Structure formats: C-alpha cells, structure tokens
C-alpha cells in the first residue's frame, strides 16, 4: 500500500474505532450509571430501564457492536484492497 493509502486506511480505521468506543462508553457508563435515574422512570419487562441496561441491555449492545465493527472493518479492508479472501 502506498503511503497516502496507508494514512487514509489508518484514518478510516481510527474513525470507526472512535465511533464504536463512543457508543460503548455511552451504553456502559452513560445508560448504566449516569442516566440510570432518568431511565429508571421507564420500565421494560417489569424492571427499570436503567437497571435493565446495566444488567442485560449493555450486553446486547456490545454483541451488536462486535458484529457492526467486523462488518465495517471488512468494508474498509475491501475499500483499501487489504482484505483476506
């Protein structure tokens, strides 16, 4: 890969990583701790939503983030022709 392509690939990878980490932070720390009192006014399955996010919801979001990251990273690899077949 040429030097210009290296920089573009690295920037695309870091942008994706930043997006995933922001979502991870908002779900784990935000929904589970910071916004829990506000979310506890809403009930899901008989439990306050803040409690649900801290115990179950964050796990679902994290698993979805893994699949999202893998898909988008594959797209970036194909875009810069560094994919594995």
Secondary structure, 3 states (H helix, E strand, C coil): CCHHHHHHHHHHHHHHHHHHHHHHHHHHHHHHHHCHHHHCCCEECCEEHHHHHHHHHHHHHHHHHHHHHHHHHHHHHHHCCCCCC
